[in-house]
């Protein structure tokens, strides 16, 4: 009978240890799963950050290009004449009907020089 009791105790002990090992294994698998999900989230965030970085670098390059253009007096003059209807002395600004037909949302004025200003510039 003592032998039977020892076997029962051994079997009970083996069952308890087995249940403990299974519980620890499940807990570890759960932690691994959580880490995998965390890595996937971080990768998607890194991809989004890379895309944002690329967009910002392109925007920065565009702004640097625009800044460089705005430092050029000829470009500034052309920009002001085209967008804000500034004109040179003796120059008149005419709106051409073809400009609206091109589908442009902004009607850019067409500037032309008058014959008087052409003669003045040719004589100078």
MARTIMAR-89809 format. One record per residue (C-alpha): x, y, z; residue in one letter. Coordinates in steps of 0.5 Angstrom, whole numbers, always signed. Example, Ala and Ser with C-alpha at 12.3 -4.5 7.8 and 13.67 -1.06 7.14 Angstrom:
BEGIN
      u      v      w  res
    +25     -9    +16    A
    +27     -2    +14    S
! end
This chain:
BEGIN
      u      v      w  res
     +0     +0     +0    X
     +6     +5     +1    X
     +8     +3     -6    X
     +1     +5     -8    X
     +1    +12     -5    X
     +8    +13     -7    X
     +6    +12    -14    X
     +0    +17    -13    X
     +4    +22    -10    X
     +9    +21    -16    X
     +3    +22    -21    X
     +0    +28    -18    X
     +7    +31    -17    X
     +8    +30    -25    X
     +1    +32    -27    X
     +2    +39    -23    X
     +9    +40    -26    X
     +6    +38    -33    X
     +1    +43    -32    X
     +6    +48    -29    X
    +10    +47    -35    X
     +4    +48    -40    X
     +2    +54    -37    X
     +9    +57    -37    X
    +10    +55    -44    X
     +3    +59    -46    X
     +5    +65    -42    X
    +12    +65    -46    X
     +8    +64    -53    X
     +3    +69    -51    X
     +9    +74    -50    X
    +13    +72    -56    X
     +6    +74    -60    X
     +6    +80    -57    X
    +13    +82    -59    X
    +11    +80    -66    X
     +5    +84    -66    X
    +10    +90    -63    X
    +15    +89    -69    X
    +10    +89    -74    X
     +7    +96    -71    X
    +14    +99    -71    X
    +15    +97    -78    X
     +9   +100    -81    X
    +11   +106    -77    X
    +18   +106    -79    X
    +15   +105    -87    X
    +10   +111    -85    X
    +16   +115    -83    X
    +20   +114    -89    X
    +15   +116    -93    X
    +14   +122    -89    X
    +21   +124    -89    X
    +22   +123    -97    X
    +16   +127    -98    X
    +19   +133    -94    X
    +26   +132    -97    X
    +22   +133   -104    X
    +19   +139   -101    X
    +25   +142    -98    X
    +29   +141   -105    X
    +23   +145   -108    X
    +23   +150   -103    X
    +31   +151   -104    X
    +30   +151   -111    X
    +24   +157   -110    X
    +29   +161   -105    X
    +35   +160   -110    X
    +30   +163   -116    X
    +27   +168   -111    X
    +35   +171   -110    X
    +35   +172   -118    X
    +33   +179   -120    X
    +31   +177   -127    X
    +26   +171   -124    X
    +23   +176   -119    X
    +22   +181   -124    X
    +19   +176   -129    X
    +15   +173   -123    X
    +12   +180   -121    X
    +10   +182   -128    X
     +7   +175   -130    X
     +3   +174   -123    X
     +2   +181   -121    X
     +1   +185   -127    X
     +7   +189   -126    X
     +9   +193   -132    X
    +16   +196   -135    X
    +15   +204   -136    X
    +11   +205   -143    X
     +9   +198   -143    X
     +1   +196   -143    X
     -2   +190   -141    X
     -7   +186   -145    X
    -12   +180   -143    X
    -12   +176   -149    X
    -18   +172   -150    X
    -14   +165   -151    X
    -11   +165   -144    X
    -18   +163   -141    X
    -20   +158   -147    X
    -13   +154   -145    X
    -17   +152   -138    X
    -12   +156   -134    X
    -15   +157   -127    X
    -11   +164   -127    X
    -11   +168   -132    X
     -4   +171   -133    X
     -4   +177   -137    X
     +0   +178   -143    X
     +5   +184   -143    X
     +7   +187   -150    X
    +11   +193   -151    X
     +8   +199   -154    X
    +12   +202   -161    X
    +14   +208   -157    X
    +18   +204   -151    X
    +21   +199   -157    X
    +23   +205   -160    X
    +26   +208   -154    X
    +30   +201   -152    X
    +32   +201   -159    X
    +35   +208   -159    X
    +38   +207   -152    X
! end
